[in-house]
Amino acid sequence: MNSLENAVDVATEGMYVILGASGNTGSIIADTLLSRHKKVRVVGRDAGRLQRFVRQGAEAFAANVSDAAALTKAFRGALTAYLLLPPITSREDQERESDAIAKAVTEAGLRYAVYLSSYGAQVPEGTGPVAGLHSSEQKLNAISGLNVLHLRAAYFMENNLAAIGMIQGMGIFGHALRPDLELPMAATRDVGDYAARRLLDLDFSGKQTRELLGERDLSMTEVTAAIARGIGKPDLRYVQLPYDQVQQVLEQMGMTPKKAAVYIEMFKAINTGVLVPEEPRSRENTTPTSFEAFVQDVFAPAYRGTAAAARG
């Protein structure tokens, strides 16, 4: 039996630690591991949101991702962990959080990790929040003895849920992205499923990356057409908005000007072809959920729920 097989054998008895366990991908991973009767430690800022996993047999650990000492305790005794940065407030916060994660991984002696990154993370700067993920990848790659798999996920289909208010209030889908630009979009459930599988198999060694590019590339015009069919609004159209107008919309949604500006930088990087995948599309990096299935299962129910709440 080789050393990798030995590691997998040990993993069946070891602890799995999940950062961001109440989030879109983390919850999928935690549920999958618990359904396999694994020992799972779920980590999040809000202990209350972790209780549904505790009821399934998980151990809850309340910690802030910027707290290296707390994360070291969370990782101690674990063989493998799912790592991610929370939604950003600023690049400074991203650096502080990735510093804390890297320090905790080192001090706890963690041997295996799957890290949620993004397509385009090969680019060191000028890509908004993705540049922070590049930096975090580099910090994890510098840790001797850590086997890490960076999952460079496509643009999340769930990002389009932010348009529900605009569709209902203005009858359009407006965004900064070019209408004709095709980009990879993935459902978060597929990313969570893939991460869970790799955590269970521990079939990676050294420092590796894997892009997850969704079922196919889509333009915002195609996205809007699929949403229009799914919610029964055939006249819905996509409108590319100026960057300053999108900045204002993001601030109205509650973002600080600094955080909104980071996202504007990402949209510019997508539009100009700076933020692109490295890998050609293949069977290995293509995920199963189509955008049409996402609209049916996630977007349309959310749209109808928001409309019902507004009426109520």
N, C-alpha and C positions, 0 to 999 in steps of 0.2 A: 504494500500500500504506500503510495507516495505522500509527500507532506501535505499536498492540497487535499487529498482524501482524508488524511488525518484531521485537518482543520475542519472539514465539513462534518466529520464524526463528532468532534468536540462541539461544533455549533449546535447540534441537536440538543445538547445538554446545557448550553450557555444562555446568557441573558441577551435579549435584543432590546436596544434602546432606541426610541423613536422621538426625535425632536419634532415639534409642531404637530403633535399627534391629533389635535382636534381640527387641523386644516384639511384642505381638499385631498392632498396626496397622503399625508401622514395618517389620516383616519382609515384610508383604504388599506395601508400597510398594517396598521395595528389590528384591524378587524381580521385580515388574512392570517397574520401570525397567531392571533388568539384562536382562530378557528382550527388551527393545526396544533393547538394545545402547547404552544411555545411559551417560555417565560419571557414576559414583555414588561418593560418599564416605559411608561408613557410620560413624556416631558412637555410641559406647557406653562405659560404664565398664570393661567386661571385654573386652579385645582378643580373648580366646579365643572368645567367643561371636560375634564378627564374622567368624571365619575362613570360615564357609560362604559368605559373600558375597564374600570375597576370591577364593575358588575360582571364582566366577562372573565375576570381573573387576573387583570393586569395590576401592576404596582404603579401608583401615581407618584410623580415627582414634580413639584412646582418649582420652576426656576426661570429666570430671565436669561436669554441667550447671550447677553453681554456680561454675565456673571461667571467668570472662569472657574472660581472655586466651587460654585454650585454645580456647574457642568462636570467638573472633575469627579465629584461625588456621584453624579448621575451615571457617568461612564464607567466608574470603577466596578470591576467584577464582570463587565460585559465583554463578549467577544466581538460583537458587531453592532453598528449603529447606523441609523438613517439621519443624515445631517442636512440642514438647510438654514438659510437666513430668512428671518421674518420679512414681511412686506416692508419696504424701506421707508425711512423718514428722511434720511440724507446719506450721502456717500460716507460721511464721517461715522455715522451709526453703523453702516455696513462694515467699515474697517474695524471698528471697535468690536463688533459681534464676531467677525471672522477671526480676529486676534484671539478672542476668548475661546472660541471653538477649537482652534489649533492648539492653544495652550492646554486646554482640558484633555484633548485627545492624546497629546504628548505625555502629560503627567499621569493620566490613567492607564497608559500603556495599551490603548486600544489597537487591535490588530487588523480589523476589517471595518470599512465604512462605505456606504453608498451616499454620495453627495448630490443634492438636487442643484444643478446648474442650468444653463440656458444655451441654446444654439447661439453662435456668435461669441461665445466666451473665449475663443482663441484670440480675440482682438483686445489689446490691453487698455485702450482708452477711447473716449468719444462715443460710447454706446450706452450712456445712462446707467441704470442699475446693473446692466450686464457686465460693465467694467468692474463693478464690485465683486461679481461672481468670478471673473478672471483672477482677480487678486486673491480671493479665497481659495480657488483651485491651487494657485501657486503656493500658498501657505501650507495646504494639506500635502502637496507633492514634496515639500521640503522635510516632512516628518519621516525619519528613518524607521523602518519596520512596519509602517502602515501600508496596508493594501487598500487602495481607494479606487472606486469606480465613480467617475463624474458623469452623471446623467444630464446631457445637454438637451433639455426638452424644448420643443417648438413653442411658439406663441400659444398660450392657453386659450382654448375655445371659450372658457369661462370669462375671459376678459371682456367678451362681447356683452355680457350681462349688464355691464355699466351703461349700455345704451338704452335700456328699457325705459327710463324716465324720459329721455329725449324722444323716443318713438311715440310714447303715449302723449307727451306734452306738445311736441312740435310736428309729429308725423313724418320725421325723417330720421335716418341713421347718419349722424355726422361724426367724423373722426379726422385726425391729421394724416392718416395713411393714404397713399395714392390709390385711387379706385381700381386701377388695372394691375397693380403690382401683386404677383402671386407669392404667398409666403406659407411656410409650413405651420399648420395649426393642429394641436393635439388636445384631446380630452384629458383632464387631470386624472380621471379614473384609470386610464390606460397607463399613465406614468406611474401611478401608485401600484397598479398590478405588476408592472415590469420591475419596479424597485423591490417589491416583496419577493418576487421570484428570485432575483439575484441575491437578496439577503438570505434566502433559504438555501440556495445552492452554493453560495460563496465560491463561485467558479472563476474568480478573477484574482490576479496577483499583481503586485507592483502598483504603478500609477496608470490607470486606463480611462478612456473616455468612450461614451456611447451616445450618439445623437438619437433622439426619438422625434421623428418628423411628422407624426400624425398619419392619417389615412391617405391624404393627398394635399398638394399645395392649393391654396384658394386665394382669390382676389377679394377685396372688400365688396366689390359689385356682386360677386357670386355669393358671398356670405349674406349680404342683404337680401338677395333673391330667395335664398333658402329660408331665412327668417320670415320673409313676407309670406311664403307658402305655409310655413308652420303656424303662423299666428292669424292667418286669414286676412292679411292686409296686402292685397296684390299691388296696390299703388305705392307701397313703401319704396323709397329710393335712397341711394347712398349719396352723401354730399361730403366732399373733401373740404375741411375747414382750415383756415389759416392757423399757424402755430400759436399766435398770440390769443386767438379766440379759444383754442383748446386749452391753453394755459389757464384762462379765466374759468372755463367749465370745470377743470380739475380743482381749482381753488374753491369754487362754489360747492363742489362735492366734499370739501373738508380738508383738502391737502394744503400744506403750507406752500408758499411760493417757491421755496427751495426744492421741496419734494416734487412739485409739479414740473419744475424746470428740468429735473433729472429725467422724467418721463418724456418730456419734449425732446431732449437730446436722443433718447432711444428711438423715438418715432422718426427723427431726422436720419438717424443711422440706418434704419430699415429702408426708408424712402430712397436713400442715395446708394444703397447696395453695400454699405460698410458692414452691416449686421446680416450675415448670411451663414448657412450651414457650411461645414467643411466636407462632409461626406456626401457622395452621391446617394440618392434614394435607393434603398435595397430592402429585401424582405426582412432583414434584421432590424432596420431602424424605422420601419413602417408600422404604425399601430392601428388597431382594428376599427375604432369608433369613427364613423363618418360624421361630417358636420350635420347632415340631415338627421342622423340618429340623436346627436346632441341636442338639436333644436326640439325634437319630439320629446326626449326624455328630461331635458333640463331647462332649455330656454323658454319653450312655450308654457310649461307649468309655472315657471317663475313670473312670466309676463302676465298670465291669467291671475296668479295670486296677488301680484302688485295691483292689478286693476280692481280686483275684488276688495282688497284692503282700502283702496282709495274710495270706492263706492260706499263701503261700510262706515 
